[in-house]
Amino acid sequence: MHYCDTCRAATTHGEAVLKRSAAVCAECGTENQIPFVPLLVITGAGGCGKTTVTQALLKKPNPYFIVEADYLLHGRGGYDSWERYWNHVAIVCRTLGRNRQPLVLTGWAYPSQMEQFHSTQFFSPIHYLVLACDPETQKQRLEERAYPDTQVDGCIDETRKLSAEADERENATVLDTSHMTLEQVVAEVDSWILQRLPG
Protein backbone atom coordinates (compact mmCIF):
# COMPACT_ATOMS: atom_id res chain seq x y z
CA MET A 1 0.00 0.00 0.00
CA HIS A 2 1.00 3.64 -0.43
CA TYR A 3 -0.58 7.04 -0.19
CA CYS A 4 -0.31 8.88 -3.50
CA ASP A 5 1.23 12.36 -3.32
CA THR A 6 -1.46 13.65 -5.70
CA CYS A 7 -4.75 11.83 -5.15
CA ARG A 8 -3.95 10.51 -1.64
CA ALA A 9 -5.45 7.16 -2.60
CA ALA A 10 -4.31 4.24 -0.47
CA THR A 11 -3.57 1.64 -3.11
CA THR A 12 -0.78 -0.42 -4.59
CA HIS A 13 1.83 1.12 -6.88
CA GLY A 14 1.11 0.25 -10.47
CA GLU A 15 4.59 0.01 -11.94
CA ALA A 16 8.15 0.96 -11.21
CA VAL A 17 10.07 3.62 -13.17
CA LEU A 18 13.66 2.85 -12.21
CA LYS A 19 15.35 5.62 -14.20
CA ARG A 20 13.38 8.26 -12.25
CA SER A 21 13.21 6.44 -8.89
CA ALA A 22 9.45 6.58 -9.11
CA ALA A 23 6.40 4.40 -8.82
CA VAL A 24 3.20 5.02 -10.77
CA CYS A 25 0.00 5.34 -8.73
CA ALA A 26 -2.45 2.66 -9.86
CA GLU A 27 -5.34 5.05 -9.16
CA CYS A 28 -4.43 8.33 -10.91
CA GLY A 29 -1.21 7.57 -12.81
CA THR A 30 0.97 10.05 -10.91
CA GLU A 31 4.64 9.20 -10.51
CA ASN A 32 5.55 9.17 -6.81
CA GLN A 33 9.21 9.43 -5.83
CA ILE A 34 10.35 6.38 -3.85
CA PRO A 35 13.75 4.93 -2.95
CA PHE A 36 15.07 2.00 -4.96
CA VAL A 37 17.63 0.10 -2.92
CA PRO A 38 19.64 -3.01 -3.76
CA LEU A 39 18.15 -6.35 -2.69
CA LEU A 40 20.78 -9.04 -2.17
CA VAL A 41 19.29 -12.49 -1.64
CA ILE A 42 21.32 -15.21 0.05
CA THR A 43 19.64 -18.52 -0.57
CA GLY A 44 20.38 -22.21 -0.39
CA ALA A 45 18.89 -25.51 0.68
CA GLY A 46 19.27 -27.00 4.15
CA GLY A 47 22.79 -27.92 5.17
CA CYS A 48 24.66 -25.46 2.95
CA GLY A 49 25.36 -22.84 5.62
CA LYS A 50 22.69 -20.21 5.06
CA THR A 51 21.39 -19.89 8.64
CA THR A 52 24.84 -20.21 10.23
CA VAL A 53 26.25 -17.47 8.00
CA THR A 54 23.27 -15.22 8.67
CA GLN A 55 23.76 -15.47 12.42
CA ALA A 56 27.45 -14.62 12.03
CA LEU A 57 26.71 -11.59 9.84
CA LEU A 58 24.18 -10.31 12.37
CA LYS A 59 26.89 -10.19 15.03
CA LYS A 60 29.00 -7.65 13.15
CA PRO A 61 28.39 -4.01 12.21
CA ASN A 62 27.18 -3.79 8.62
CA PRO A 63 26.37 -1.07 6.09
CA TYR A 64 23.33 -3.12 5.09
CA PHE A 65 20.15 -4.36 6.77
CA ILE A 66 19.66 -8.13 7.14
CA VAL A 67 16.19 -9.67 6.86
CA GLU A 68 16.02 -13.30 7.91
CA ALA A 69 12.96 -14.82 6.25
CA ASP A 70 12.64 -17.64 8.78
CA TYR A 71 11.79 -15.12 11.49
CA LEU A 72 8.93 -13.55 9.56
CA LEU A 73 6.67 -16.58 9.53
CA HIS A 74 7.45 -19.97 11.01
CA GLY A 75 5.99 -22.80 8.95
CA ARG A 76 4.25 -20.34 6.57
CA GLY A 77 1.98 -19.06 9.37
CA GLY A 78 -1.53 -18.61 8.02
CA TYR A 79 -0.52 -18.68 4.36
CA ASP A 80 -1.81 -21.53 2.24
CA SER A 81 1.20 -21.71 -0.08
CA TRP A 82 4.89 -20.91 -0.15
CA GLU A 83 4.17 -18.42 -2.96
CA ARG A 84 1.92 -16.34 -0.69
CA TYR A 85 4.50 -16.55 2.08
CA TRP A 86 7.36 -15.33 -0.14
CA ASN A 87 5.15 -12.59 -1.56
CA HIS A 88 4.69 -11.41 2.04
CA VAL A 89 8.47 -11.52 2.53
CA ALA A 90 8.97 -9.39 -0.59
CA ILE A 91 6.45 -6.83 0.70
CA VAL A 92 8.24 -6.63 4.05
CA CYS A 93 11.56 -6.06 2.24
CA ARG A 94 10.03 -3.35 0.10
CA THR A 95 8.67 -1.64 3.22
CA LEU A 96 12.08 -1.75 4.92
CA GLY A 97 13.68 -0.43 1.74
CA ARG A 98 11.90 2.88 2.29
CA ASN A 99 14.64 3.57 4.84
CA ARG A 100 17.11 3.78 1.92
CA GLN A 101 19.42 1.12 3.32
CA PRO A 102 20.54 -1.83 1.14
CA LEU A 103 18.77 -5.04 2.11
CA VAL A 104 20.19 -8.53 2.47
CA LEU A 105 17.45 -11.17 2.52
CA THR A 106 18.35 -14.68 3.67
CA GLY A 107 16.05 -17.62 3.05
CA TRP A 108 15.40 -20.65 0.90
CA ALA A 109 13.94 -19.22 -2.31
CA TYR A 110 14.54 -19.45 -6.04
CA PRO A 111 15.41 -16.30 -8.02
CA SER A 112 12.60 -17.08 -10.48
CA GLN A 113 10.22 -17.40 -7.55
CA MET A 114 11.16 -14.06 -6.01
CA GLU A 115 10.96 -12.13 -9.26
CA GLN A 116 7.38 -13.11 -9.99
CA PHE A 117 6.13 -10.88 -7.16
CA HIS A 118 4.98 -7.33 -7.83
CA SER A 119 7.03 -5.89 -4.95
CA THR A 120 10.38 -7.03 -6.29
CA GLN A 121 10.26 -4.61 -9.24
CA PHE A 122 10.86 -1.80 -6.74
CA PHE A 123 14.45 -2.86 -6.00
CA SER A 124 17.50 -1.99 -8.04
CA PRO A 125 19.44 -4.07 -8.55
CA ILE A 126 18.65 -7.59 -7.32
CA HIS A 127 21.46 -10.12 -6.89
CA TYR A 128 21.40 -13.71 -5.66
CA LEU A 129 24.02 -15.74 -3.85
CA VAL A 130 23.36 -19.47 -3.72
CA LEU A 131 25.20 -21.30 -0.96
CA ALA A 132 25.86 -24.88 -2.06
CA CYS A 133 27.97 -27.87 -1.12
CA ASP A 134 28.68 -31.35 -2.43
CA PRO A 135 26.10 -34.07 -1.68
CA GLU A 136 28.33 -35.94 0.77
CA THR A 137 29.00 -32.83 2.87
CA GLN A 138 25.38 -31.75 2.77
CA LYS A 139 24.20 -35.22 3.79
CA GLN A 140 26.61 -35.31 6.73
CA ARG A 141 25.53 -31.88 7.95
CA LEU A 142 21.84 -32.76 7.75
CA GLU A 143 22.27 -36.14 9.41
CA GLU A 144 23.98 -34.36 12.30
CA ARG A 145 20.73 -32.43 12.67
CA ALA A 146 18.75 -35.71 12.64
CA TYR A 147 17.03 -34.98 9.33
CA PRO A 148 15.04 -37.97 7.98
CA ASP A 149 16.50 -39.60 4.87
CA THR A 150 13.68 -38.34 2.67
CA GLN A 151 14.36 -34.73 3.70
CA VAL A 152 18.09 -35.18 3.19
CA ASP A 153 17.51 -36.39 -0.36
CA GLY A 154 15.12 -33.51 -0.98
CA CYS A 155 17.61 -30.91 0.22
CA ILE A 156 20.37 -32.35 -1.95
CA ASP A 157 18.06 -32.22 -4.96
CA GLU A 158 17.13 -28.61 -4.16
CA THR A 159 20.81 -27.64 -4.04
CA ARG A 160 21.27 -29.08 -7.52
CA LYS A 161 18.24 -27.18 -8.86
CA LEU A 162 19.19 -23.89 -7.21
CA SER A 163 22.74 -24.12 -8.53
CA ALA A 164 21.53 -24.94 -12.04
CA GLU A 165 19.19 -21.94 -12.06
CA ALA A 166 21.92 -19.64 -10.74
CA ASP A 167 24.33 -20.79 -13.46
CA GLU A 168 21.88 -19.51 -16.07
CA ARG A 169 21.62 -16.01 -14.57
CA GLU A 170 23.97 -13.04 -14.80
CA ASN A 171 22.72 -11.72 -11.44
CA ALA A 172 23.35 -14.96 -9.52
CA THR A 173 26.49 -16.49 -8.00
CA VAL A 174 27.09 -19.95 -6.52
CA LEU A 175 29.42 -20.31 -3.52
CA ASP A 176 30.51 -23.86 -2.68
CA THR A 177 30.93 -24.06 1.09
CA SER A 178 31.94 -27.74 1.20
CA HIS A 179 35.54 -27.29 2.32
CA MET A 180 35.41 -23.83 3.85
CA THR A 181 35.49 -22.85 7.51
CA LEU A 182 32.70 -20.69 8.88
CA GLU A 183 35.08 -17.72 9.04
CA GLN A 184 35.98 -18.19 5.37
CA VAL A 185 32.34 -18.44 4.29
CA VAL A 186 31.34 -15.35 6.28
CA ALA A 187 34.23 -13.39 4.78
CA GLU A 188 33.29 -14.48 1.25
CA VAL A 189 29.61 -13.66 1.72
CA ASP A 190 30.35 -10.28 3.27
CA SER A 191 32.74 -9.47 0.43
CA TRP A 192 30.12 -10.52 -2.14
CA ILE A 193 27.61 -8.18 -0.50
CA LEU A 194 29.94 -5.20 -0.23
CA GLN A 195 31.01 -5.49 -3.88
CA ARG A 196 27.37 -5.02 -4.90
CA LEU A 197 26.52 -2.00 -2.75
CA PRO A 198 26.28 1.43 -4.37
CA GLY A 199 29.23 3.78 -4.12
C-alpha positions in Angstrom: 0.0 0.0 0.0 1.0 3.6 -0.4 -0.6 7.0 -0.2 -0.3 8.9 -3.5 1.2 12.4 -3.3 -1.5 13.6 -5.7 -4.8 11.8 -5.2 -4.0 10.5 -1.6 -5.5 7.2 -2.6 -4.3 4.2 -0.5 -3.6 1.6 -3.1 -0.8 -0.4 -4.6 1.8 1.1 -6.9 1.1 0.3 -10.5 4.6 0.0 -11.9 8.2 1.0 -11.2 10.1 3.6 -13.2 13.7 2.9 -12.2 15.4 5.6 -14.2 13.4 8.3 -12.3 13.2 6.4 -8.9 9.5 6.6 -9.1 6.4 4.4 -8.8 3.2 5.0 -10.8 0.0 5.3 -8.7 -2.4 2.7 -9.9 -5.3 5.0 -9.2 -4.4 8.3 -10.9 -1.2 7.6 -12.8 1.0 10.1 -10.9 4.6 9.2 -10.5 5.6 9.2 -6.8 9.2 9.4 -5.8 10.3 6.4 -3.8 13.8 4.9 -3.0 15.1 2.0 -5.0 17.6 0.1 -2.9 19.6 -3.0 -3.8 18.1 -6.3 -2.7 20.8 -9.0 -2.2 19.3 -12.5 -1.6 21.3 -15.2 0.1 19.6 -18.5 -0.6 20.4 -22.2 -0.4 18.9 -25.5 0.7 19.3 -27.0 4.1 22.8 -27.9 5.2 24.7 -25.5 2.9 25.4 -22.8 5.6 22.7 -20.2 5.1 21.4 -19.9 8.6 24.8 -20.2 10.2 26.3 -17.5 8.0 23.3 -15.2 8.7 23.8 -15.5 12.4 27.5 -14.6 12.0 26.7 -11.6 9.8 24.2 -10.3 12.4 26.9 -10.2 15.0 29.0 -7.6 13.2 28.4 -4.0 12.2 27.2 -3.8 8.6 26.4 -1.1 6.1 23.3 -3.1 5.1 20.2 -4.4 6.8 19.7 -8.1 7.1 16.2 -9.7 6.9 16.0 -13.3 7.9 13.0 -14.8 6.2 12.6 -17.6 8.8 11.8 -15.1 11.5 8.9 -13.5 9.6 6.7 -16.6 9.5 7.4 -20.0 11.0 6.0 -22.8 8.9 4.3 -20.3 6.6 2.0 -19.1 9.4 -1.5 -18.6 8.0 -0.5 -18.7 4.4 -1.8 -21.5 2.2 1.2 -21.7 -0.1 4.9 -20.9 -0.1 4.2 -18.4 -3.0 1.9 -16.3 -0.7 4.5 -16.5 2.1 7.4 -15.3 -0.1 5.1 -12.6 -1.6 4.7 -11.4 2.0 8.5 -11.5 2.5 9.0 -9.4 -0.6 6.5 -6.8 0.7 8.2 -6.6 4.1 11.6 -6.1 2.2 10.0 -3.3 0.1 8.7 -1.6 3.2 12.1 -1.7 4.9 13.7 -0.4 1.7 11.9 2.9 2.3 14.6 3.6 4.8 17.1 3.8 1.9 19.4 1.1 3.3 20.5 -1.8 1.1 18.8 -5.0 2.1 20.2 -8.5 2.5 17.4 -11.2 2.5 18.3 -14.7 3.7 16.1 -17.6 3.1 15.4 -20.6 0.9 13.9 -19.2 -2.3 14.5 -19.5 -6.0 15.4 -16.3 -8.0 12.6 -17.1 -10.5 10.2 -17.4 -7.5 11.2 -14.1 -6.0 11.0 -12.1 -9.3 7.4 -13.1 -10.0 6.1 -10.9 -7.2 5.0 -7.3 -7.8 7.0 -5.9 -5.0 10.4 -7.0 -6.3 10.3 -4.6 -9.2 10.9 -1.8 -6.7 14.5 -2.9 -6.0 17.5 -2.0 -8.0 19.4 -4.1 -8.6 18.6 -7.6 -7.3 21.5 -10.1 -6.9 21.4 -13.7 -5.7 24.0 -15.7 -3.8 23.4 -19.5 -3.7 25.2 -21.3 -1.0 25.9 -24.9 -2.1 28.0 -27.9 -1.1 28.7 -31.4 -2.4 26.1 -34.1 -1.7 28.3 -35.9 0.8 29.0 -32.8 2.9 25.4 -31.7 2.8 24.2 -35.2 3.8 26.6 -35.3 6.7 25.5 -31.9 7.9 21.8 -32.8 7.7 22.3 -36.1 9.4 24.0 -34.4 12.3 20.7 -32.4 12.7 18.7 -35.7 12.6 17.0 -35.0 9.3 15.0 -38.0 8.0 16.5 -39.6 4.9 13.7 -38.3 2.7 14.4 -34.7 3.7 18.1 -35.2 3.2 17.5 -36.4 -0.4 15.1 -33.5 -1.0 17.6 -30.9 0.2 20.4 -32.4 -1.9 18.1 -32.2 -5.0 17.1 -28.6 -4.2 20.8 -27.6 -4.0 21.3 -29.1 -7.5 18.2 -27.2 -8.9 19.2 -23.9 -7.2 22.7 -24.1 -8.5 21.5 -24.9 -12.0 19.2 -21.9 -12.1 21.9 -19.6 -10.7 24.3 -20.8 -13.5 21.9 -19.5 -16.1 21.6 -16.0 -14.6 24.0 -13.0 -14.8 22.7 -11.7 -11.4 23.4 -15.0 -9.5 26.5 -16.5 -8.0 27.1 -19.9 -6.5 29.4 -20.3 -3.5 30.5 -23.9 -2.7 30.9 -24.1 1.1 31.9 -27.7 1.2 35.5 -27.3 2.3 35.4 -23.8 3.9 35.5 -22.8 7.5 32.7 -20.7 8.9 35.1 -17.7 9.0 36.0 -18.2 5.4 32.3 -18.4 4.3 31.3 -15.4 6.3 34.2 -13.4 4.8 33.3 -14.5 1.2 29.6 -13.7 1.7 30.4 -10.3 3.3 32.7 -9.5 0.4 30.1 -10.5 -2.1 27.6 -8.2 -0.5 29.9 -5.2 -0.2 31.0 -5.5 -3.9 27.4 -5.0 -4.9 26.5 -2.0 -2.8 26.3 1.4 -4.4 29.2 3.8 -4.1 
